Amino acid sequence: MNVKLANSLLAIILAWFTAAGAHAQDKVEIPLVRDFTLEATNARTKNVPVLVMFSRHNCAFCTQVLQEFLLPMRRNAEYESKVIMRQIDVGSSAPLRTFSGTATTHARFAREHRIRLTPTIKLFDAEGRELTEPLIGLSTPDYYGGFLDQRIDEALAKVRAGK
C-alpha cells in the first residue's frame, strides 16, 4: 500500500471517529427518574429545583416539548445552575423511589400528583413540595418557552430563599 493511500485511509478513519464522538457528546436527553432521593440530594447540593416532565409514550406534544424546549435548555450551560430536569412516564409500571424514600411506580406517582394531561411540567423542591403552578399541555407553543422560564425562575427563587 502506498503512503498516500494509507494517509487517506487514516484521515477517513480519524474523521469518522471524530464525527462519532461529536454525535455522542450531542446526545442530550431528559432521563426518566428512578430515585427522587438521589435527585433531592443533588438539588440540595446545587441549591436548585427539580423539574419533572410527566409524559406518555407516543405523546406528540410531549415529543414537541422535549425537542423544542427542554433539550435546548439542557444544552444551554446556564440551566445547569438553575434546574435539574427529569421525566416520569405516566403509563409506566417502572419502579420509582419518591422524595420521601417510598417505593412506588411512575404511573402511581403520576396519579398521586393528579396528572391527567401530558405533557405536564411540575417543579419541586428537595423535599418534594411543588413550587409553582404546573404547566399543563402545549396550547400556546409561541409562549411556552416564556412560561417555562418563568416557572423555573420562580421555583429557583423560592429554593434559594429557603421557602
OpenMM code with the backbone's topology and positions (N, CA, C; nanometers):
from openmm import Vec3, app, unit

residues = "MET ASN VAL LYS LEU ALA ASN SER LEU LEU ALA ILE ILE LEU ALA TRP PHE THR ALA ALA GLY ALA HIS ALA GLN ASP LYS VAL GLU ILE PRO LEU VAL ARG ASP PHE THR LEU GLU ALA THR ASN ALA ARG THR LYS ASN VAL PRO VAL LEU VAL MET PHE SER ARG HIS ASN CYS ALA PHE CYS THR GLN VAL LEU GLN GLU PHE LEU LEU PRO MET ARG ARG ASN ALA GLU TYR GLU SER LYS VAL ILE MET ARG GLN ILE ASP VAL GLY SER SER ALA PRO LEU ARG THR PHE SER GLY THR ALA THR THR HIS ALA ARG PHE ALA ARG GLU HIS ARG ILE ARG LEU THR PRO THR ILE LYS LEU PHE ASP ALA GLU GLY ARG GLU LEU THR GLU PRO LEU ILE GLY LEU SER THR PRO ASP TYR TYR GLY GLY PHE LEU ASP GLN ARG ILE ASP GLU ALA LEU ALA LYS VAL ARG ALA GLY LYS".split()
positions = [
    Vec3(0.0859, -0.1171, 0.0000),
    Vec3(0.0000, 0.0000, 0.0000),
    Vec3(0.0901, 0.1228, 0.0000),
    Vec3(0.0580, 0.2166, -0.0845),
    Vec3(0.1443, 0.3341, -0.0889),
    Vec3(0.1107, 0.4283, 0.0260),
    Vec3(0.2015, 0.5176, 0.0547),
    Vec3(0.1905, 0.6100, 0.1677),
    Vec3(0.0708, 0.7032, 0.1508),
    Vec3(0.0471, 0.7498, 0.0310),
    Vec3(-0.0627, 0.8433, 0.0046),
    Vec3(-0.1979, 0.7773, 0.0355),
    Vec3(-0.2150, 0.6526, -0.0080),
    Vec3(-0.3384, 0.5793, 0.0176),
    Vec3(-0.3554, 0.5528, 0.1668),
    Vec3(-0.2466, 0.5140, 0.2328),
    Vec3(-0.2513, 0.4885, 0.3768),
    Vec3(-0.2900, 0.6149, 0.4530),
    Vec3(-0.2323, 0.7283, 0.4159),
    Vec3(-0.2662, 0.8552, 0.4817),
    Vec3(-0.4122, 0.8924, 0.4579),
    Vec3(-0.4621, 0.8672, 0.3377),
    Vec3(-0.6022, 0.8965, 0.3066),
    Vec3(-0.6956, 0.8106, 0.3906),
    Vec3(-0.6632, 0.6804, 0.4003),
    Vec3(-0.7452, 0.5913, 0.4826),
    Vec3(-0.7414, 0.6320, 0.6299),
    Vec3(-0.6248, 0.6687, 0.6779),
    Vec3(-0.6120, 0.7135, 0.8160),
    Vec3(-0.6946, 0.8393, 0.8400),
    Vec3(-0.6917, 0.9322, 0.7459),
    Vec3(-0.7689, 1.0560, 0.7579),
    Vec3(-0.9185, 1.0265, 0.7619),
    Vec3(-0.9633, 0.9331, 0.6791),
    Vec3(-1.1055, 0.8956, 0.6770),
    Vec3(-1.1455, 0.8321, 0.8098),
    Vec3(-1.0630, 0.7422, 0.8596),
    Vec3(-1.0926, 0.6750, 0.9872),
    Vec3(-1.0966, 0.7763, 1.1011),
    Vec3(-1.0005, 0.8662, 1.1072),
    Vec3(-0.9991, 0.9687, 1.2126),
    Vec3(-1.1203, 1.0603, 1.2028),
    Vec3(-1.1588, 1.0985, 1.0821),
    Vec3(-1.2762, 1.1836, 1.0634),
    Vec3(-1.4015, 1.1121, 1.1113),
    Vec3(-1.4117, 0.9823, 1.0830),
    Vec3(-1.5274, 0.9048, 1.1261),
    Vec3(-1.5354, 0.8989, 1.2789),
    Vec3(-1.4228, 0.8703, 1.3454),
    Vec3(-1.4218, 0.8654, 1.4912),
    Vec3(-1.4526, 1.0012, 1.5518),
    Vec3(-1.4015, 1.1077, 1.4949),
    Vec3(-1.4289, 1.2425, 1.5438),
    Vec3(-1.5769, 1.2742, 1.5318),
    Vec3(-1.6360, 1.2426, 1.4182),
    Vec3(-1.7791, 1.2673, 1.3971),
    Vec3(-1.8626, 1.1832, 1.4920),
    Vec3(-1.8252, 1.0582, 1.5111),
    Vec3(-1.8989, 0.9705, 1.6022),
    Vec3(-1.8900, 1.0218, 1.7451),
    Vec3(-1.7729, 1.0693, 1.7844),
    Vec3(-1.7563, 1.1238, 1.9195),
    Vec3(-1.8351, 1.2510, 1.9394),
    Vec3(-1.8374, 1.3371, 1.8394),
    Vec3(-1.9144, 1.4614, 1.8483),
    Vec3(-2.0625, 1.4303, 1.8580),
    Vec3(-2.1095, 1.3307, 1.7815),
    Vec3(-2.2502, 1.2920, 1.7871),
    Vec3(-2.2843, 1.2369, 1.9249),
    Vec3(-2.1974, 1.1567, 1.9828),
    Vec3(-2.2224, 1.1005, 2.1155),
    Vec3(-2.2300, 1.2103, 2.2202),
    Vec3(-2.1443, 1.3121, 2.2097),
    Vec3(-2.1487, 1.4215, 2.3056),
    Vec3(-2.2750, 1.5038, 2.2899),
    Vec3(-2.3310, 1.5109, 2.1675),
    Vec3(-2.4509, 1.5888, 2.1422),
    Vec3(-2.5763, 1.5140, 2.1871),
    Vec3(-2.5627, 1.3897, 2.2286),
    Vec3(-2.6751, 1.3081, 2.2721),
    Vec3(-2.7214, 1.3560, 2.4090),
    Vec3(-2.8071, 1.4565, 2.4074),
    Vec3(-2.8610, 1.5134, 2.5299),
    Vec3(-3.0004, 1.4573, 2.5479),
    Vec3(-3.0356, 1.4251, 2.6695),
    Vec3(-3.1684, 1.3727, 2.6969),
    Vec3(-3.2167, 1.4195, 2.8336),
    Vec3(-3.3420, 1.3998, 2.8564),
    Vec3(-3.4005, 1.4234, 2.9879),
    Vec3(-3.4301, 1.2839, 3.0429),
    Vec3(-3.3504, 1.2368, 3.1375),
    Vec3(-3.3656, 1.0982, 3.1827),
    Vec3(-3.4940, 1.0747, 3.2624),
    Vec3(-3.5421, 0.9510, 3.2538),
    Vec3(-3.6516, 0.9091, 3.3405),
    Vec3(-3.5963, 0.8980, 3.4818),
    Vec3(-3.6713, 0.9471, 3.5771),
    Vec3(-3.6247, 0.9418, 3.7150),
    Vec3(-3.6434, 0.8010, 3.7705),
    Vec3(-3.5497, 0.7595, 3.8510),
    Vec3(-3.5586, 0.6296, 3.9183),
    Vec3(-3.5669, 0.6453, 4.0690),
    Vec3(-3.4986, 0.7488, 4.1192),
    Vec3(-3.4908, 0.7666, 4.2641),
    Vec3(-3.4871, 0.9156, 4.2970),
    Vec3(-3.6007, 0.9670, 4.3448),
    Vec3(-3.6069, 1.1094, 4.3785),
    Vec3(-3.5198, 1.1441, 4.4990),
    Vec3(-3.4852, 1.0467, 4.5823),
    Vec3(-3.3977, 1.0795, 4.6962),
    Vec3(-3.2595, 1.1197, 4.6457),
    Vec3(-3.2131, 1.0559, 4.5375),
    Vec3(-3.0849, 1.0942, 4.4776),
    Vec3(-3.0954, 1.2316, 4.4112),
    Vec3(-3.2067, 1.2547, 4.3413),
    Vec3(-3.2278, 1.3845, 4.2767),
    Vec3(-3.2370, 1.4951, 4.3819),
    Vec3(-3.3003, 1.4643, 4.4946),
    Vec3(-3.3139, 1.5626, 4.6029),
    Vec3(-3.1769, 1.5987, 4.6611),
    Vec3(-3.0920, 1.4996, 4.6792),
    Vec3(-2.9566, 1.5266, 4.7293),
    Vec3(-2.8821, 1.6176, 4.6327),
    Vec3(-2.8927, 1.5885, 4.5062),
    Vec3(-2.8293, 1.6709, 4.4037),
    Vec3(-2.8893, 1.8123, 4.4030),
    Vec3(-3.0204, 1.8223, 4.4165),
    Vec3(-3.0875, 1.9529, 4.4188),
    Vec3(-3.0419, 2.0358, 4.5388),
    Vec3(-3.0283, 1.9716, 4.6553),
    Vec3(-2.9796, 2.0432, 4.7747),
    Vec3(-2.8373, 2.0927, 4.7536),
    Vec3(-2.7530, 2.0067, 4.6985),
    Vec3(-2.6132, 2.0424, 4.6744),
    Vec3(-2.6023, 2.1611, 4.5801),
    Vec3(-2.6800, 2.1586, 4.4726),
    Vec3(-2.6749, 2.2650, 4.3731),
    Vec3(-2.7653, 2.3845, 4.4079),
    Vec3(-2.8532, 2.3649, 4.5085),
    Vec3(-2.9486, 2.4674, 4.5507),
    Vec3(-3.0408, 2.5079, 4.4352),
    Vec3(-3.1012, 2.4054, 4.3723),
    Vec3(-3.1898, 2.4256, 4.2578),
    Vec3(-3.3147, 2.3385, 4.2723),
    Vec3(-3.4214, 2.3714, 4.1986),
    Vec3(-3.5400, 2.2866, 4.1974),
    Vec3(-3.5240, 2.1683, 4.1023),
    Vec3(-3.6171, 2.0740, 4.1140),
    Vec3(-3.6230, 1.9588, 4.0245),
    Vec3(-3.7452, 1.9769, 3.9348),
    Vec3(-3.7209, 1.9880, 3.8045),
    Vec3(-3.8282, 1.9977, 3.7064),
    Vec3(-3.8626, 1.8563, 3.6636),
    Vec3(-3.9918, 1.8234, 3.6698),
    Vec3(-4.0368, 1.6916, 3.6278),
    Vec3(-4.1370, 1.7086, 3.5149),
    Vec3(-4.1040, 1.6479, 3.4017),
    Vec3(-4.1982, 1.6442, 3.2902),
    Vec3(-4.2708, 1.5110, 3.2973),
    Vec3(-4.4016, 1.5181, 3.3171),
    Vec3(-4.4860, 1.3998, 3.3142),
    Vec3(-4.5250, 1.3794, 3.1686),
    Vec3(-4.4840, 1.2667, 3.1124),
    Vec3(-4.5063, 1.2407, 2.9703),
    Vec3(-4.5665, 1.1023, 2.9523),
    Vec3(-4.6046, 1.0767, 2.8288),
    Vec3(-4.6627, 0.9475, 2.7938),
    Vec3(-4.5953, 0.9004, 2.6652),
    Vec3(-4.5734, 0.7724, 2.6574),
    Vec3(-4.5170, 0.7127, 2.5359),
    Vec3(-4.6077, 0.7460, 2.4174),
    Vec3(-4.5490, 0.7838, 2.3058),
    Vec3(-4.6215, 0.8190, 2.1831),
    Vec3(-4.7078, 0.9447, 2.1966),
    Vec3(-4.6723, 1.0344, 2.2845),
    Vec3(-4.7424, 1.1629, 2.3003),
    Vec3(-4.6702, 1.2656, 2.2128),
    Vec3(-4.7360, 1.3087, 2.1045),
    Vec3(-4.6727, 1.4024, 2.0109),
    Vec3(-4.6385, 1.5353, 2.0775),
    Vec3(-4.7249, 1.5826, 2.1669),
    Vec3(-4.6976, 1.7099, 2.2335),
    Vec3(-4.5800, 1.6966, 2.3307),
    Vec3(-4.5670, 1.5796, 2.3923),
    Vec3(-4.4532, 1.5550, 2.4817),
    Vec3(-4.3228, 1.5609, 2.4013),
    Vec3(-4.3231, 1.4975, 2.2855),
    Vec3(-4.2052, 1.4996, 2.1987),
    Vec3(-4.1723, 1.6417, 2.1574),
    Vec3(-4.2746, 1.7202, 2.1261),
    Vec3(-4.2525, 1.8585, 2.0859),
    Vec3(-4.1921, 1.9403, 2.1999),
    Vec3(-4.2444, 1.9242, 2.3214),
    Vec3(-4.1899, 1.9966, 2.4363),
    Vec3(-4.0443, 1.9573, 2.4592),
    Vec3(-4.0156, 1.8285, 2.4501),
    Vec3(-3.8775, 1.7829, 2.4662),
    Vec3(-3.7858, 1.8429, 2.3600),
    Vec3(-3.8229, 1.8281, 2.2335),
    Vec3(-3.7362, 1.8691, 2.1230),
    Vec3(-3.7199, 2.0199, 2.1125),
    Vec3(-3.8266, 2.0939, 2.1347),
    Vec3(-3.8224, 2.2380, 2.1115),
    Vec3(-3.7877, 2.3214, 2.2343),
    Vec3(-3.8055, 2.2640, 2.3542),
    Vec3(-3.7847, 2.3445, 2.4742),
    Vec3(-3.6857, 2.2825, 2.5731),
    Vec3(-3.7159, 2.1630, 2.6223),
    Vec3(-3.6334, 2.1069, 2.7297),
    Vec3(-3.4935, 2.0662, 2.6836),
    Vec3(-3.4823, 2.0001, 2.5696),
    Vec3(-3.3488, 1.9591, 2.5236),
    Vec3(-3.2600, 2.0792, 2.4908),
    Vec3(-3.3114, 2.1826, 2.4241),
    Vec3(-3.2265, 2.3015, 2.4061),
    Vec3(-3.1843, 2.3648, 2.5389),
    Vec3(-3.2721, 2.3611, 2.6387),
    Vec3(-3.2341, 2.4132, 2.7708),
    Vec3(-3.1223, 2.3290, 2.8311),
    Vec3(-3.1316, 2.1962, 2.8151),
    Vec3(-3.0273, 2.1080, 2.8696),
    Vec3(-2.8929, 2.1333, 2.8026),
    Vec3(-2.8947, 2.1728, 2.6767),
    Vec3(-2.7697, 2.2024, 2.6055),
    Vec3(-2.7109, 2.3370, 2.6468),
    Vec3(-2.7915, 2.4210, 2.7087),
    Vec3(-2.7506, 2.5547, 2.7500),
    Vec3(-2.6905, 2.5468, 2.8907),
    Vec3(-2.5643, 2.5796, 2.9049),
    Vec3(-2.4940, 2.5673, 3.0333),
    Vec3(-2.5595, 2.6501, 3.1434),
    Vec3(-2.6273, 2.7570, 3.1084),
    Vec3(-2.6936, 2.8423, 3.2083),
    Vec3(-2.7933, 2.7629, 3.2926),
    Vec3(-2.8615, 2.6668, 3.2309),
    Vec3(-2.9637, 2.5908, 3.3021),
    Vec3(-2.9047, 2.4885, 3.3978),
    Vec3(-2.7776, 2.4525, 3.3794),
    Vec3(-2.7118, 2.3598, 3.4725),
    Vec3(-2.7146, 2.4131, 3.6155),
    Vec3(-2.7074, 2.5450, 3.6284),
    Vec3(-2.7068, 2.6064, 3.7623),
    Vec3(-2.8454, 2.6530, 3.8040),
    Vec3(-2.9488, 2.6188, 3.7259),
    Vec3(-3.0834, 2.6642, 3.7565),
    Vec3(-3.1821, 2.5534, 3.7895),
    Vec3(-3.1614, 2.4345, 3.7324),
    Vec3(-3.2650, 2.3317, 3.7461),
    Vec3(-3.2109, 2.1936, 3.7107),
    Vec3(-3.2679, 2.0921, 3.7728),
    Vec3(-3.2431, 1.9523, 3.7386),
    Vec3(-3.3676, 1.9052, 3.6650),
    Vec3(-3.3518, 1.8445, 3.5482),
    Vec3(-3.4661, 1.8014, 3.4664),
    Vec3(-3.4751, 1.6503, 3.4616),
    Vec3(-3.5963, 1.6004, 3.4878),
    Vec3(-3.6224, 1.4570, 3.4821),
    Vec3(-3.7601, 1.4327, 3.4236),
    Vec3(-3.7870, 1.3060, 3.3870),
    Vec3(-3.9167, 1.2680, 3.3320),
    Vec3(-3.9816, 1.1574, 3.4131),
    Vec3(-4.1145, 1.1584, 3.4105),
    Vec3(-4.1962, 1.0493, 3.4625),
    Vec3(-4.2821, 1.0021, 3.3464),
    Vec3(-4.2839, 0.8718, 3.3210),
    Vec3(-4.3706, 0.8137, 3.2191),
    Vec3(-4.4994, 0.7718, 3.2891),
    Vec3(-4.6071, 0.8483, 3.2653),
    Vec3(-4.7309, 0.8285, 3.3400),
    Vec3(-4.7959, 0.6924, 3.3160),
    Vec3(-4.7596, 0.6238, 3.2104),
    Vec3(-4.8177, 0.4933, 3.1816),
    Vec3(-4.7284, 0.3773, 3.2182),
    Vec3(-4.6182, 0.4046, 3.2853),
    Vec3(-4.5186, 0.3009, 3.3113),
    Vec3(-4.5290, 0.2433, 3.4530),
    Vec3(-4.5059, 0.1140, 3.4608),
    Vec3(-4.5002, 0.0495, 3.5921),
    Vec3(-4.3559, 0.0384, 3.6404),
    Vec3(-4.2665, 0.1181, 3.5804),
    Vec3(-4.1253, 0.1180, 3.6221),
    Vec3(-4.1154, 0.1605, 3.7682),
    Vec3(-4.0275, 0.0964, 3.8427),
    Vec3(-4.0130, 0.1310, 3.9841),
    Vec3(-3.9576, 0.2717, 4.0020),
    Vec3(-3.9987, 0.3330, 4.1121),
    Vec3(-3.9589, 0.4690, 4.1440),
    Vec3(-3.9528, 0.4844, 4.2949),
    Vec3(-3.8525, 0.5562, 4.3419),
    Vec3(-3.8438, 0.5918, 4.4841),
    Vec3(-3.8824, 0.7390, 4.4930),
    Vec3(-3.9799, 0.7705, 4.5794),
    Vec3(-4.0294, 0.9068, 4.5929),
    Vec3(-3.9310, 0.9927, 4.6718),
    Vec3(-3.9616, 1.1201, 4.6829),
    Vec3(-3.8774, 1.2118, 4.7608),
    Vec3(-3.8650, 1.1662, 4.9062),
    Vec3(-3.9685, 1.1037, 4.9593),
    Vec3(-3.9641, 1.0569, 5.0980),
    Vec3(-3.9000, 0.9195, 5.1116),
    Vec3(-3.8653, 0.8576, 4.9981),
    Vec3(-3.7994, 0.7270, 5.0007),
    Vec3(-3.8943, 0.6104, 4.9823),
    Vec3(-4.0222, 0.6355, 4.9654),
    Vec3(-4.1214, 0.5307, 4.9473),
    Vec3(-4.1103, 0.4697, 4.8083),
    Vec3(-4.1259, 0.3390, 4.8023),
    Vec3(-4.1242, 0.2703, 4.6731),
    Vec3(-4.2608, 0.2831, 4.6072),
    Vec3(-4.2606, 0.3161, 4.4782),
    Vec3(-4.3836, 0.3289, 4.4004),
    Vec3(-4.3506, 0.3012, 4.2551),
    Vec3(-4.4388, 0.3413, 4.1650),
    Vec3(-4.4141, 0.3298, 4.0216),
    Vec3(-4.4356, 0.4669, 3.9580),
    Vec3(-4.3913, 0.4796, 3.8342),
    Vec3(-4.4123, 0.6045, 3.7616),
    Vec3(-4.5619, 0.6360, 3.7515),
    Vec3(-4.6421, 0.5359, 3.7140),
    Vec3(-4.7862, 0.5567, 3.6963),
    Vec3(-4.8528, 0.5969, 3.8280),
    Vec3(-4.8186, 0.5311, 3.9366),
    Vec3(-4.8790, 0.5633, 4.0664),
    Vec3(-4.8375, 0.7033, 4.1114),
    Vec3(-4.7115, 0.7394, 4.0915),
    Vec3(-4.6640, 0.8735, 4.1271),
    Vec3(-4.7427, 0.9794, 4.0483),
    Vec3(-4.7646, 0.9537, 3.9195),
    Vec3(-4.8413, 1.0466, 3.8356),
    Vec3(-4.9847, 1.0588, 3.8862),
    Vec3(-5.0477, 0.9469, 3.9210),
    Vec3(-5.1845, 0.9520, 3.9752),
    Vec3(-5.1893, 1.0307, 4.1052),
    Vec3(-5.0910, 1.0074, 4.1934),
    Vec3(-5.0873, 1.0780, 4.3207),
    Vec3(-5.0707, 1.2284, 4.3025),
    Vec3(-5.0113, 1.2678, 4.1904),
    Vec3(-4.9926, 1.4101, 4.1610),
    Vec3(-5.0989, 1.4630, 4.0651),
    Vec3(-5.2059, 1.3842, 4.0496),
    Vec3(-5.3242, 1.4240, 3.9720),
    Vec3(-5.2912, 1.4656, 3.8282),
    Vec3(-5.2046, 1.3909, 3.7653),
    Vec3(-5.1692, 1.4187, 3.6266),
    Vec3(-5.2758, 1.3561, 3.5370),
    Vec3(-5.3449, 1.4421, 3.4617),
    Vec3(-5.4493, 1.3953, 3.3729),
    Vec3(-5.4130, 1.4181, 3.2259),
    Vec3(-5.3325, 1.5189, 3.1995),
    Vec3(-5.2909, 1.5509, 3.0635),
    Vec3(-5.1393, 1.5505, 3.0539),
    Vec3(-5.0896, 1.5089, 2.9389),
    Vec3(-4.9457, 1.5166, 2.9139),
    Vec3(-4.9238, 1.6014, 2.7905),
    Vec3(-4.8160, 1.6740, 2.7869),
    Vec3(-4.7154, 1.6875, 2.8924),
    Vec3(-4.7634, 1.7795, 3.0045),
    Vec3(-4.7211, 1.7484, 3.1246),
    Vec3(-4.7381, 1.8372, 3.2390),
    Vec3(-4.6012, 1.8535, 3.3027),
    Vec3(-4.5674, 1.9778, 3.3342),
    Vec3(-4.4397, 2.0057, 3.3995),
    Vec3(-4.4680, 2.0615, 3.5377),
    Vec3(-4.4015, 2.0013, 3.6366),
    Vec3(-4.4088, 2.0494, 3.7746),
    Vec3(-4.2663, 2.0706, 3.8241),
    Vec3(-4.2514, 2.1676, 3.9124),
    Vec3(-4.1213, 2.1943, 3.9743),
    Vec3(-4.1321, 2.1691, 4.1241),
    Vec3(-4.0348, 2.0940, 4.1766),
    Vec3(-4.0346, 2.0517, 4.3159),
    Vec3(-3.9086, 2.0999, 4.3862),
    Vec3(-3.9205, 2.1179, 4.5183),
    Vec3(-3.8001, 2.1406, 4.5975),
    Vec3(-3.7451, 2.0045, 4.6399),
    Vec3(-3.6371, 2.0032, 4.7147),
    Vec3(-3.5704, 1.8779, 4.7518),
    Vec3(-3.6534, 1.7919, 4.8469),
    Vec3(-3.7574, 1.8492, 4.9049),
    Vec3(-3.8460, 1.7721, 4.9925),
    Vec3(-3.9676, 1.7195, 4.9175),
    Vec3(-3.9785, 1.7533, 4.7885),
    Vec3(-4.0901, 1.7051, 4.7087),
    Vec3(-4.2112, 1.7971, 4.7096),
    Vec3(-4.1952, 1.9189, 4.7595),
    Vec3(-4.3057, 2.0155, 4.7593),
    Vec3(-4.3107, 2.0870, 4.6250),
    Vec3(-4.4311, 2.1030, 4.5709),
    Vec3(-4.4476, 2.1761, 4.4466),
    Vec3(-4.4207, 2.3238, 4.4704),
    Vec3(-4.3480, 2.3852, 4.3799),
    Vec3(-4.3056, 2.5236, 4.3967),
    Vec3(-4.3826, 2.6239, 4.3117),
    Vec3(-4.4460, 2.5770, 4.2035),
    Vec3(-4.5156, 2.6674, 4.1113),
    Vec3(-4.6437, 2.6005, 4.0623),
    Vec3(-4.7224, 2.6776, 3.9918),
    Vec3(-4.8361, 2.6194, 3.9220),
    Vec3(-4.7818, 2.5273, 3.8129),
    Vec3(-4.8462, 2.4135, 3.7919),
    Vec3(-4.7975, 2.3250, 3.6850),
    Vec3(-4.8193, 2.3881, 3.5483),
    Vec3(-4.7375, 2.3472, 3.4545),
    Vec3(-4.7523, 2.3879, 3.3147),
    Vec3(-4.8135, 2.2668, 3.2437),
    Vec3(-4.9412, 2.2793, 3.2053),
    Vec3(-5.0173, 2.1653, 3.1539),
    Vec3(-5.0412, 2.1813, 3.0043),
    Vec3(-5.0071, 2.0768, 2.9300),
    Vec3(-5.0315, 2.0751, 2.7870),
    Vec3(-4.9369, 2.1657, 2.7100),
    Vec3(-4.9724, 2.1861, 2.5837),
    Vec3(-4.8934, 2.2712, 2.4952),
    Vec3(-4.9912, 2.3491, 2.4081),
    Vec3(-5.0694, 2.4356, 2.4724),
    Vec3(-5.1730, 2.5074, 2.3980),
    Vec3(-5.1176, 2.6276, 2.3228),
    Vec3(-5.0094, 2.6863, 2.3708),
    Vec3(-4.9533, 2.8064, 2.3071),
    Vec3(-4.8028, 2.7901, 2.2870),
    Vec3(-4.7619, 2.7177, 2.1831),
    Vec3(-4.6189, 2.6937, 2.1605),
    Vec3(-4.5361, 2.8219, 2.1494),
    Vec3(-4.5950, 2.9291, 2.0959),
    Vec3(-4.5209, 3.0543, 2.0803),
    Vec3(-4.4791, 3.1138, 2.2143),
    Vec3(-4.5559, 3.0879, 2.3196),
    Vec3(-4.5278, 3.1455, 2.4507),
    Vec3(-4.4759, 3.0427, 2.5508),
    Vec3(-4.4735, 2.9167, 2.5110),
    Vec3(-4.4394, 2.8088, 2.6032),
    Vec3(-4.3024, 2.8280, 2.6678),
    Vec3(-4.2034, 2.8646, 2.5887),
    Vec3(-4.0684, 2.8848, 2.6424),
    Vec3(-4.0665, 2.9917, 2.7499),
    Vec3(-4.1412, 3.0987, 2.7298),
    Vec3(-4.1503, 3.2052, 2.8303),
    Vec3(-4.2188, 3.1575, 2.9564),
    Vec3(-4.3286, 3.0818, 2.9399),
    Vec3(-4.3991, 3.0275, 3.0566),
    Vec3(-4.3079, 2.9326, 3.1348),
    Vec3(-4.2327, 2.8523, 3.0623),
    Vec3(-4.1411, 2.7566, 3.1251),
    Vec3(-4.0298, 2.8287, 3.2002),
    Vec3(-3.9683, 2.9268, 3.1358),
    Vec3(-3.8632, 3.0053, 3.2025),
    Vec3(-3.9169, 3.0753, 3.3267),
    Vec3(-4.0362, 3.1294, 3.3172),
    Vec3(-4.0978, 3.1996, 3.4304),
    Vec3(-4.1133, 3.1056, 3.5500),
    Vec3(-4.1588, 2.9848, 3.5250),
    Vec3(-4.1767, 2.8886, 3.6338),
    Vec3(-4.0423, 2.8426, 3.6908),
    Vec3(-3.9448, 2.8204, 3.6044),
    Vec3(-3.8110, 2.7813, 3.6523),
    Vec3(-3.7534, 2.8916, 3.7404),
    Vec3(-3.7626, 3.0161, 3.6948),
    Vec3(-3.7087, 3.1285, 3.7732),
    Vec3(-3.7824, 3.1446, 3.9059),
    Vec3(-3.9145, 3.1275, 3.9050),
    Vec3(-3.9935, 3.1372, 4.0281),
    Vec3(-3.9534, 3.0266, 4.1266),
    Vec3(-3.9407, 2.9048, 4.0762),
    Vec3(-3.9024, 2.7925, 4.1617),
    Vec3(-3.7614, 2.8102, 4.2157),
    Vec3(-3.6705, 2.8549, 4.1322),
    Vec3(-3.5313, 2.8780, 4.1745),
    Vec3(-3.5263, 2.9829, 4.2841),
    Vec3(-3.6015, 3.0909, 4.2678),
    Vec3(-3.6043, 3.1971, 4.3693),
    Vec3(-3.6568, 3.1429, 4.5028),
    Vec3(-3.7600, 3.0593, 4.4986),
    Vec3(-3.8141, 3.0019, 4.6218),
    Vec3(-3.7138, 2.9092, 4.6889),
    Vec3(-3.6453, 2.8263, 4.6099),
    Vec3(-3.5446, 2.7356, 4.6661),
    Vec3(-3.4330, 2.8146, 4.7319),
    Vec3(-3.3864, 2.9147, 4.6639),
    Vec3(-3.2727, 2.9937, 4.7156),
    Vec3(-3.3128, 3.0820, 4.8314),
    Vec3(-3.4418, 3.1137, 4.8432),
    Vec3(-3.4901, 3.1909, 4.9578),
    Vec3(-3.5233, 3.1004, 5.0758),
    Vec3(-3.5154, 2.9693, 5.0533),
    Vec3(-3.5411, 2.8738, 5.1611),
    Vec3(-3.6893, 2.8484, 5.1868),
    Vec3(-3.7729, 2.8710, 5.0858),
    Vec3(-3.9180, 2.8511, 5.1039),
    Vec3(-3.9627, 2.7190, 5.0474),
] * unit.nanometer
topology = app.Topology()
chain = topology.addChain("A")
for resn in residues:
    res = topology.addResidue(resn, chain)
    for name in ("N", "CA", "C"):
        topology.addAtom(name, app.Element.getBySymbol(name[0]), res)
